[in-house]
Amino acid sequence: MATHETTCGDMVSTDADLVAAVLAGSHERYGALVKRYKSLVTSYAYSRVNQRELAEDLAQETFVRGFIALDHLKKPSAFSAWLLSIAHNVCIDYLRNKSRTVSLEVHSEKDSKGEIVLESRNERTAVERVAQEEMRDKILAAIDALGEEYRVTLMLRHVGGLSCEEISESLGVSLGTVTSRLSRAHRLLRERLAKFMEPDK
């Protein structure tokens, strides 16, 4: 599959092949993994911070951490899921170190301290934007609260765009397990977010 294989001449390298090569000393082969998953990791980081340049920086940090910890990867075939877990932790570390609200808008104006600047000329729009940001934060918090197996499966499906069959192959679990995890993850999210949809009493 294109997501997990790289063609080099007549040879096809899987994630596991590349990981093995890097661990054997061919560090340059890590570049193939970076190229393969750069878009996925950057997209995930962007979904958390909503700033393209920052997302690219966080993606770079993810790949650096991945390279350093590669010998701790127990299942090389599950590299993509493992990498997304690292990306998740990188983003969480960044957000925890920044005591500010992340803007939902790509081009939101910010002052020198990183705080969101709301345009007073359109107060209604500003209020709506804040409400959207608050809901986005609640959704992300609900996802963060899921067990890692559910969170990674969700990220591979909705951020990575992988099919259930591809996720099954990547994680080394049955197709039934993937569909079951997705179903349960969606149900847990609905339950946790339901209270936010109720009108204030």
trRosetta pair geometry for C-beta under 8 A, 3 or more apart (Angstrom, degrees):
i j d omega theta_ij theta_ji phi_ij phi_ji
1 4 5.1 46 71 32 98 96
1 5 6.0 131 61 5 43 106
1 166 5.8 -176 160 -112 167 102
1 169 7.1 131 11 71 140 158
2 5 6.7 -74 -112 53 18 86
3 36 7.5 104 -173 -179 45 104
3 80 7.4 12 155 -78 107 158
3 160 7.6 78 -149 168 137 113
3 162 6.2 101 -154 -104 176 99
3 166 5.8 50 48 -160 145 137
3 170 7.9 -51 115 -70 123 122
4 14 5.8 9 148 -149 94 78
4 15 5.3 -63 -158 -21 86 103
4 36 8.0 81 -113 -178 25 140
4 80 7.2 -88 -96 -26 91 130
4 166 7.2 177 -19 -156 118 95
4 169 6.8 -123 0 116 165 123
4 170 6.5 -154 -83 -88 133 88
5 12 5.0 -3 -173 -180 120 105
5 13 6.6 146 -158 73 61 43
5 14 5.6 -32 -98 -94 75 59
6 12 7.1 152 72 -160 38 56
6 13 4.6 -20 59 59 94 100
6 18 7.1 62 22 -61 129 129
6 32 5.2 -56 -41 -176 177 123
6 36 6.4 -95 -67 -74 113 123
7 11 7.4 149 -157 84 51 45
7 12 5.6 -26 -99 -103 64 73
7 13 7.9 -170 -77 17 16 76
8 11 5.1 -24 70 70 86 96
8 12 7.6 159 23 -94 71 24
8 13 6.0 29 4 -13 117 113
13 17 4.3 -136 -155 89 75 134
13 18 5.3 85 157 -55 121 89
13 21 7.7 -31 -146 -8 130 140
13 29 7.8 -135 -173 -160 158 116
13 32 6.7 19 90 139 144 157
14 17 4.7 106 48 1 69 101
14 18 7.2 -138 94 -1 40 86
14 77 7.1 -11 148 -115 126 79
15 18 5.9 -60 -152 39 32 108
15 19 6.2 31 154 -20 68 108
15 33 7.0 82 -134 -113 78 103
15 36 7.8 -154 -91 104 87 160
15 76 6.3 178 121 156 87 79
15 77 6.1 116 73 -134 110 36
15 79 4.1 -153 175 26 130 130
15 80 6.6 -101 -97 -29 157 85
15 170 7.8 56 14 -130 153 80
16 19 5.7 -53 -144 37 31 111
16 20 6.3 33 156 -20 64 107
16 76 3.9 104 -122 110 71 116
16 77 4.7 -13 -57 -71 116 69
16 79 7.4 -164 -66 -24 50 115
17 20 5.9 -60 -153 36 27 111
17 21 6.4 26 152 -20 64 107
18 21 5.6 -53 -147 34 33 112
18 22 6.4 33 155 -19 66 104
18 29 5.2 -167 -153 154 79 112
18 30 7.4 128 164 -95 105 36
18 32 5.4 -131 -125 80 137 120
18 33 5.3 159 131 -56 144 101
18 79 7.9 -21 71 -43 107 172
19 22 5.8 -54 -149 35 31 110
19 23 6.3 25 155 -14 65 110
19 33 7.4 76 -68 -76 70 144
19 70 6.5 -168 -149 -171 90 111
19 73 6.4 -91 -157 83 141 145
19 76 4.0 -163 66 -142 149 115
19 79 5.8 -161 -58 -81 130 131
20 23 5.9 -60 -146 42 29 108
20 24 6.1 28 154 -21 65 111
20 76 6.4 15 -44 -130 80 170
21 24 5.6 -59 -147 37 29 111
21 26 4.4 -43 164 59 92 126
21 29 4.2 17 105 41 126 171
22 25 8.0 170 178 35 26 12
22 26 6.1 -84 -88 77 35 70
22 27 5.9 66 -146 -115 77 41
22 29 5.1 -132 -64 73 78 103
22 30 4.8 80 -110 -62 133 88
22 33 7.6 -38 -40 -4 143 135
22 67 7.7 -115 179 -136 141 79
22 70 6.1 -57 110 155 130 163
23 70 6.3 -148 -75 125 91 115
23 71 6.1 124 -123 -94 109 79
26 29 4.6 48 119 -10 106 115
27 30 5.8 -25 -177 0 58 115
27 67 8.0 59 -154 -157 97 117
28 31 5.8 -23 179 4 59 117
29 32 5.6 -32 -172 17 60 114
29 33 7.5 59 137 -12 69 96
30 33 5.5 -51 -161 35 49 113
30 34 6.3 53 142 -23 73 101
30 63 7.9 126 160 -178 110 102
30 67 5.6 49 -159 -108 156 106
30 70 7.7 -99 -106 -71 119 155
31 34 5.3 -50 -147 35 37 115
31 35 6.3 39 154 -19 67 103
32 35 5.7 -51 -147 37 31 112
32 36 6.2 34 153 -22 63 108
33 36 5.6 -54 -145 36 31 114
33 37 6.2 -10 168 14 66 112
33 63 8.0 155 106 -137 98 103
33 66 7.9 -140 124 128 133 139
33 79 6.8 -88 -142 156 126 146
33 83 8.0 -173 166 -77 113 149
34 37 6.9 -83 -143 53 21 82
34 38 5.7 44 164 -61 66 100
34 63 5.2 50 -111 -139 101 145
35 38 6.1 -26 -131 -7 22 117
37 40 4.8 -56 -159 44 71 116
37 41 5.5 64 143 -21 92 104
37 80 6.2 -173 -103 -117 131 84
37 83 5.8 34 151 112 161 160
38 41 6.2 -62 -144 42 26 104
38 42 5.9 22 161 -16 65 114
38 59 6.4 80 -154 162 66 137
38 63 7.8 -9 -97 -60 77 138
39 42 5.9 -58 -140 41 25 108
39 43 6.1 28 159 -23 63 109
40 43 5.9 -57 -149 34 25 111
40 44 6.6 23 155 -17 62 105
40 80 7.1 -14 112 -154 164 105
40 84 7.3 -70 143 -82 114 101
40 159 6.8 94 -163 129 76 94
40 160 4.8 20 -137 -112 118 85
41 44 5.8 -53 -150 34 32 110
41 45 6.4 30 153 -16 66 106
41 59 4.4 121 117 -135 107 96
41 62 5.2 -162 -169 83 135 153
41 63 7.2 137 91 -51 172 90
41 83 6.5 -76 -82 147 117 112
41 84 7.2 -147 -99 -96 74 61
41 87 4.9 -157 -145 -91 88 141
42 45 5.7 -55 -146 39 33 110
42 46 6.1 36 153 -23 66 107
42 55 5.3 87 -166 139 72 106
42 56 5.8 12 -126 -92 115 59
42 59 4.3 -25 -79 -64 70 153
43 46 5.6 -53 -146 36 29 114
43 47 6.5 35 152 -25 62 102
43 55 7.9 58 -80 174 12 138
43 159 5.6 158 112 -175 110 89
43 160 7.8 151 71 -84 132 42
44 47 5.7 -52 -154 28 33 113
44 48 7.0 23 150 -13 63 105
44 84 6.2 163 -74 -139 170 90
44 87 5.1 71 92 133 136 143
44 88 7.4 -67 159 -68 132 67
44 91 7.5 -120 133 -36 91 145
44 155 6.1 31 -114 -159 126 115
44 159 4.8 55 -87 176 85 151
44 160 7.9 -4 -56 -55 109 75
45 48 5.8 -64 -159 38 36 108
45 49 6.2 -13 163 18 74 110
45 54 7.6 -150 150 117 113 73
45 55 3.9 144 105 -150 104 77
45 56 7.7 -180 85 -41 142 21
45 58 4.1 164 -145 85 139 124
45 59 5.2 -124 2 -54 147 81
45 62 7.3 -134 -61 -25 125 135
45 87 6.1 -107 -59 -170 88 108
45 90 7.4 -35 -102 94 110 116
45 91 5.7 -168 -124 -81 69 114
46 49 6.7 -76 -130 56 28 78
46 50 6.5 77 179 -95 64 28
46 51 7.5 -149 -130 54 70 31
46 52 6.4 14 -113 -101 116 52
46 55 3.8 8 -71 -108 71 160
47 50 7.6 25 -150 -66 15 68
47 159 6.3 -98 -8 -112 152 115
48 55 7.8 140 52 -107 83 93
48 58 7.9 -101 67 114 123 169
48 91 4.2 36 102 -168 169 141
48 95 6.9 -103 166 -49 112 129
48 102 7.4 -22 151 147 57 175
48 140 6.8 114 -121 -138 74 140
49 54 5.0 -104 128 106 146 127
49 55 5.8 -173 59 -71 112 78
49 58 6.8 144 0 -12 143 149
49 91 6.8 -141 -35 -141 100 100
49 94 7.0 -29 -78 109 130 139
49 95 7.5 -148 -85 -73 88 96
49 102 5.6 -118 -139 -144 49 137
50 102 6.0 130 29 158 110 107
50 103 6.0 -129 93 86 134 69
50 104 6.2 -144 -111 -141 171 25
50 105 7.4 95 157 68 136 19
50 106 6.2 -127 172 -93 90 55
51 54 3.9 46 89 24 114 117
51 55 6.2 172 82 -21 55 86
51 103 7.8 76 -57 54 97 101
51 106 7.4 141 -100 -150 47 60
52 55 5.6 -56 -145 33 27 114
52 56 6.6 27 157 -19 63 103
52 106 7.4 33 -26 -155 96 107
53 56 5.8 -53 -154 32 32 111
53 57 6.7 33 149 -19 64 103
54 57 5.5 -52 -152 34 37 114
54 58 6.3 33 152 -17 68 105
55 58 5.8 -55 -147 39 32 109
55 59 6.3 37 151 -23 65 104
56 59 5.5 -49 -146 33 33 115
56 60 6.5 37 152 -21 63 102
57 60 5.7 -52 -153 32 32 113
57 61 6.5 33 149 -18 64 104
58 61 5.4 -49 -149 36 36 115
58 62 6.4 46 148 -26 64 101
58 87 7.3 87 141 -153 100 79
58 90 5.3 143 -170 131 91 120
58 91 5.9 60 -176 -82 146 73
58 94 6.1 -63 -104 -30 120 155
59 62 5.4 -49 -153 29 34 118
59 63 6.7 30 152 -15 65 102
59 87 7.1 5 -111 -121 59 111
60 63 5.9 -55 -152 36 33 107
60 64 6.5 34 150 -20 65 105
61 64 5.6 -53 -148 35 33 113
61 65 6.4 31 154 -16 66 105
61 90 5.2 148 103 -149 115 135
62 65 6.0 -58 -150 38 28 107
62 66 6.2 31 151 -23 64 109
62 83 6.7 80 160 -176 113 83
62 86 5.2 126 -154 115 84 104
62 87 4.4 12 -119 -90 145 73
62 90 5.0 -108 -77 -5 81 157
63 66 5.3 -50 -144 35 33 118
63 67 6.4 38 156 -23 65 101
63 83 7.9 16 -93 -149 60 114
64 67 5.9 -52 -151 31 30 110
64 68 6.6 26 153 -15 63 108
65 68 5.8 -58 -149 39 33 111
65 69 6.0 5 161 3 69 115
65 86 5.3 179 97 -171 122 126
65 90 6.6 -165 10 -73 148 114
66 69 6.3 -73 -140 51 24 92
66 70 6.3 56 155 -70 64 84
66 82 7.7 116 -130 120 101 98
66 83 5.5 14 -105 -116 140 87
66 86 5.4 175 -72 60 86 170
67 70 5.8 -19 -151 -29 29 116
69 72 4.8 -45 179 32 84 119
69 73 7.3 105 127 -41 81 81
69 86 7.4 175 52 -99 138 133
70 73 5.7 -32 -165 -1 48 117
73 76 5.9 87 123 -86 121 57
73 78 7.8 -171 -172 73 102 84
73 79 6.6 21 -162 -102 151 72
73 82 5.5 65 -124 176 104 172
75 78 4.2 39 100 17 112 114
75 82 7.7 172 65 -46 81 126
75 172 5.9 -101 -178 1 144 149
76 79 5.9 4 -172 -53 52 100
77 169 7.4 -104 169 159 114 68
77 170 6.9 -171 147 -151 77 34
77 172 5.6 98 89 -61 124 109
78 81 4.8 -43 179 42 90 115
78 82 5.7 98 118 -26 86 99
78 170 5.9 93 -123 157 56 65
78 171 5.4 57 -118 -122 109 38
78 172 5.8 -73 -58 -1 108 106
79 82 5.6 -63 -147 41 30 113
79 83 6.0 31 157 -23 69 108
79 170 7.9 -95 47 -158 59 91
80 83 5.7 -53 -145 35 29 112
80 84 6.5 29 155 -18 63 104
80 156 6.7 90 125 -112 116 109
80 160 7.0 77 169 -123 127 156
80 162 7.9 109 128 -55 153 149
80 170 5.1 -49 49 -156 119 132
81 84 5.8 -53 -149 35 31 110
81 85 6.6 36 150 -22 62 102
81 152 4.7 60 -159 176 97 132
81 156 6.3 -32 -92 -60 83 130
81 170 5.7 134 -29 139 103 110
81 171 5.4 67 -38 -90 157 84
82 85 5.7 -53 -155 30 32 114
82 86 6.8 32 148 -17 64 101
83 86 5.6 -51 -154 34 37 112
83 87 6.4 40 147 -21 67 103
84 87 5.2 -47 -145 35 38 116
84 88 6.3 47 151 -25 65 99
84 152 5.8 129 87 -135 123 82
84 155 4.9 156 175 114 143 143
84 156 6.7 -134 -9 -63 166 77
84 159 7.5 138 -135 78 129 135
84 160 7.3 -74 -80 -49 140 123
85 88 5.5 -46 -151 30 33 116
85 89 6.7 30 151 -15 63 104
85 148 6.4 31 -118 -159 119 117
85 152 5.9 -25 -65 -89 92 116
86 89 5.8 -57 -152 38 34 109
86 90 6.3 38 150 -23 67 105
87 90 5.6 -51 -146 34 32 114
87 91 6.4 30 156 -17 65 106
88 91 6.0 -60 -152 37 28 108
88 92 6.3 26 152 -18 65 109
88 144 7.9 159 -174 -114 113 80
88 151 6.9 68 -114 144 161 131
88 155 7.3 -103 -65 -70 116 159
89 92 5.6 -53 -142 38 33 112
89 93 6.2 38 156 -23 66 104
90 93 5.8 -54 -150 34 28 112
90 94 6.5 27 152 -18 62 106
91 94 5.7 -54 -150 35 33 112
91 95 6.3 26 156 -15 67 108
92 95 5.9 -57 -144 40 30 107
92 96 6.1 30 157 -20 65 109
92 144 7.1 121 -98 -129 121 128
93 96 5.9 -58 -146 37 26 110
93 97 6.4 20 157 -15 62 112
94 97 6.0 -67 -153 40 27 107
94 98 6.4 4 157 -2 65 114
95 98 6.0 -69 -143 48 31 99
95 102 6.9 -53 -119 -39 105 127
98 102 7.9 79 101 -67 132 89
98 114 6.9 -94 -161 136 116 157
100 113 7.7 172 -90 134 139 85
100 114 5.0 -161 -1 115 178 111
100 115 6.0 -131 -141 -90 120 59
100 116 7.9 150 173 -19 105 79
101 115 7.8 54 38 -141 88 63
101 116 6.0 -49 79 -10 109 121
101 133 6.0 57 172 159 122 139
101 137 7.5 -71 -142 -64 89 140
102 133 7.4 178 80 -153 58 107
102 137 7.7 143 44 -84 95 98
103 108 3.7 -138 -167 39 153 151
103 110 7.1 -122 -33 -65 136 109
103 116 5.3 139 -84 -100 101 115
103 133 6.8 -63 -139 -104 35 127
104 108 7.5 88 54 -42 49 137
104 129 6.5 -167 48 -167 116 79
104 132 5.0 -98 39 115 172 109
104 133 4.7 -138 -25 -85 110 75
104 136 5.4 155 -98 -7 113 157
105 108 4.0 115 72 -52 107 95
105 129 6.5 -27 -29 -145 118 122
108 116 5.7 -29 156 -136 133 97
108 117 7.6 158 164 47 83 69
108 129 7.7 141 -107 -179 122 141
109 116 7.6 96 79 -163 57 56
109 117 4.3 -53 104 60 102 115
109 119 7.6 90 29 -57 129 87
110 114 5.5 -7 173 -149 134 32
110 115 6.3 151 -157 71 83 32
110 116 5.9 -50 -102 -99 79 38
110 117 6.1 175 -110 -4 20 92
111 114 7.3 -50 69 17 64 18
111 115 5.3 -4 37 56 104 88
111 117 5.5 113 -42 -60 83 110
116 133 7.9 -94 -43 -78 167 167
118 126 3.9 80 -173 -145 118 125
118 129 7.1 175 -120 65 101 131
118 130 7.3 -18 -92 -51 138 108
119 122 5.3 27 99 34 113 90
119 125 7.3 -3 63 80 108 117
119 126 6.1 -158 55 -69 62 111
120 123 6.5 9 -161 -73 50 83
120 126 7.4 -2 -92 -32 32 156
122 125 4.0 5 137 28 116 120
122 126 6.2 140 96 -24 72 87
123 126 5.5 -56 -149 34 34 115
123 127 6.4 34 155 -20 68 103
124 127 5.8 -53 -151 34 32 110
124 128 6.4 31 151 -17 64 107
125 128 5.6 -55 -149 38 33 112
125 129 6.3 37 152 -25 66 105
126 129 5.6 -53 -149 32 30 113
126 130 6.6 30 153 -18 64 103
127 130 5.8 -53 -151 34 32 110
127 131 6.4 32 151 -19 64 106
128 131 5.6 -55 -150 36 33 113
128 132 6.4 35 152 -21 66 104
129 132 5.7 -53 -150 34 32 112
129 133 6.4 34 151 -21 65 104
130 133 5.6 -53 -150 34 33 113
130 134 6.4 34 152 -21 65 104
131 134 5.7 -52 -148 34 31 112
131 135 6.5 28 154 -16 64 105
132 135 5.8 -56 -149 38 31 108
132 136 6.2 35 152 -22 66 107
133 136 5.6 -53 -147 35 31 114
133 137 6.4 32 154 -20 64 104
134 137 5.8 -53 -151 34 30 112
134 138 6.5 31 150 -20 63 105
135 138 5.5 -54 -150 35 35 113
135 139 6.4 37 152 -21 67 103
135 196 6.8 139 -123 153 81 136
136 139 5.7 -53 -150 34 32 111
136 140 6.4 29 153 -15 65 107
137 140 5.8 -55 -147 40 31 110
137 141 6.2 34 153 -22 65 107
138 141 5.6 -52 -145 36 31 113
138 142 6.4 34 153 -22 63 104
138 193 6.7 117 132 -120 110 86
138 196 5.3 113 150 -96 160 161
139 142 5.7 -54 -151 33 31 112
139 143 6.6 30 150 -18 64 104
139 189 7.6 39 -149 -163 76 111
139 193 6.5 24 -99 -100 71 131
140 143 5.6 -52 -150 35 35 112
140 144 6.3 38 150 -22 66 105
141 144 5.5 -51 -147 34 33 115
141 145 6.5 35 152 -24 63 105
142 145 5.7 -54 -151 31 31 113
142 146 7.5 47 148 -35 59 92
142 188 7.8 169 173 129 99 85
142 189 5.4 103 137 -133 127 73
142 192 4.3 153 -135 106 115 135
142 193 5.7 -40 -64 -58 168 91
143 146 5.9 -39 -166 6 40 116
143 151 6.1 106 169 -124 80 94
143 154 6.7 -136 -143 96 107 154
143 189 6.9 17 -78 -104 68 115
144 151 7.3 49 -117 -113 26 139
145 192 6.9 165 68 -133 139 162
146 150 4.2 -108 168 89 120 120
146 151 4.6 153 84 -59 112 86
146 154 7.2 66 78 0 165 139
146 185 5.9 38 -141 -133 148 93
146 188 6.2 121 -104 100 98 143
146 189 7.5 -26 -64 -64 124 87
147 150 5.0 84 61 12 79 104
147 151 6.9 -155 92 -8 35 92
148 151 5.5 -58 -139 41 34 111
148 152 5.9 31 165 -18 71 108
149 152 6.2 -51 -140 38 24 107
149 153 6.4 26 157 -19 59 110
149 181 6.2 -106 137 -132 96 136
150 153 5.8 -58 -148 37 29 111
150 154 6.3 30 154 -19 64 107
150 181 5.5 -160 -105 -173 65 95
150 184 6.5 -96 -111 94 123 100
150 185 4.1 162 -170 -89 106 107
150 188 7.1 18 174 37 160 145
151 154 5.8 -56 -151 36 29 111
151 155 6.3 27 154 -19 65 107
151 185 7.6 167 -66 -131 35 130
152 155 5.6 -54 -146 37 32 111
152 156 6.3 32 156 -19 66 105
152 171 7.5 128 118 -96 124 122
153 156 5.9 -54 -147 36 29 109
153 157 6.3 21 156 -13 63 111
153 167 6.2 76 -141 -175 76 139
153 171 7.3 -13 -89 -52 86 156
153 178 6.3 177 -143 -145 122 70
153 181 4.5 79 37 119 175 132
153 182 5.9 -127 140 -68 121 72
153 185 6.4 -171 79 -26 113 151
154 157 5.9 -65 -148 42 28 106
154 158 5.7 -16 173 17 69 115
154 159 7.9 61 127 -2 67 96
154 182 7.0 138 -85 -119 65 71
154 185 5.1 -148 -62 152 114 155
155 158 6.8 -69 -122 54 21 82
155 159 4.6 -22 -165 28 65 125
155 160 6.4 64 138 -12 67 99
156 159 7.2 -20 -64 55 11 85
156 160 4.6 -28 -149 36 44 135
156 162 4.8 -33 164 36 89 129
156 166 7.7 -158 165 105 115 97
156 167 4.8 125 117 -109 137 104
156 170 6.6 -173 -142 73 148 151
156 171 7.8 -125 -9 -43 168 110
157 160 7.0 37 -7 53 12 89
157 161 7.7 48 177 -101 30 12
157 162 6.2 -80 -93 62 41 79
157 164 7.3 19 -105 -80 111 64
157 167 6.2 -17 -66 -62 83 146
157 182 6.1 68 -35 -108 167 123
158 161 7.7 23 -168 -70 12 47
162 166 4.0 -127 -171 91 102 125
162 167 5.0 129 112 -56 126 81
162 170 6.9 -27 -166 -7 165 142
163 166 4.7 97 51 6 75 101
163 167 7.1 -138 95 -4 40 86
164 167 5.6 -52 -147 37 35 113
164 168 6.3 44 151 -26 65 103
164 175 5.9 77 137 -153 107 87
164 178 4.8 147 -163 115 88 134
164 179 5.8 26 -149 -66 146 83
164 182 7.3 -82 -105 -13 107 147
165 168 5.5 -50 -151 31 31 117
165 169 6.6 28 152 -15 63 104
165 175 6.3 -10 -98 -106 60 114
166 169 5.7 -54 -151 37 33 110
166 170 6.1 33 152 -20 67 109
167 170 5.6 -55 -143 39 31 112
167 171 6.0 10 165 -1 68 112
167 178 4.9 126 97 -136 117 136
168 171 6.6 -67 -139 47 20 94
168 173 6.0 -107 -142 78 64 64
168 174 6.4 -26 -145 160 115 18
168 175 4.7 -31 -84 -82 153 60
168 177 7.4 123 -117 58 88 93
168 178 4.9 -92 -71 -26 82 139
169 172 7.5 22 -177 -71 27 43
171 178 7.2 148 42 -86 135 100
173 177 4.1 -87 154 79 119 144
173 178 6.3 146 91 -50 109 79
174 177 4.6 104 59 -1 79 101
174 178 7.3 -140 100 -4 48 83
175 178 5.6 -52 -154 32 37 113
175 179 6.5 30 153 -13 69 105
176 179 6.0 -56 -145 40 32 105
176 180 6.0 33 155 -21 66 110
177 180 5.6 -57 -145 38 29 113
177 181 6.2 30 156 -21 65 106
178 181 5.9 -57 -149 35 28 109
178 182 6.4 25 155 -17 64 107
179 182 5.7 -53 -146 37 32 111
179 183 6.2 34 155 -20 65 107
180 183 5.8 -55 -148 37 29 111
180 184 6.3 23 157 -14 65 108
181 184 5.9 -58 -144 41 29 106
181 185 6.0 31 157 -22 66 109
182 185 5.7 -54 -142 36 28 112
182 186 6.3 28 158 -18 64 106
183 186 6.0 -56 -150 36 27 109
183 187 6.4 24 153 -18 62 108
184 187 5.6 -56 -148 37 33 111
184 188 6.2 34 155 -20 67 105
185 188 5.8 -54 -146 36 30 110
185 189 6.4 30 154 -19 63 106
186 189 5.8 -55 -149 36 30 112
186 190 6.4 32 153 -20 64 104
187 190 5.7 -53 -150 34 32 111
187 191 6.4 30 153 -18 65 107
188 191 5.7 -56 -148 37 31 111
188 192 6.2 23 158 -13 67 111
189 192 5.9 -61 -143 42 29 105
189 193 5.9 12 164 -7 66 116
190 193 6.2 -69 -141 46 23 100
190 194 6.2 46 156 -52 63 97
191 194 5.8 -35 -149 -1 27 119
192 195 7.6 -54 179 19 34 99
193 196 5.3 -55 -166 35 61 115
193 197 6.6 58 141 -25 80 102
194 197 5.8 -62 -157 31 37 110
194 198 7.1 44 149 -32 67 98
195 198 5.8 -43 -156 15 40 116
198 201 8.0 -12 138 -35 111 94
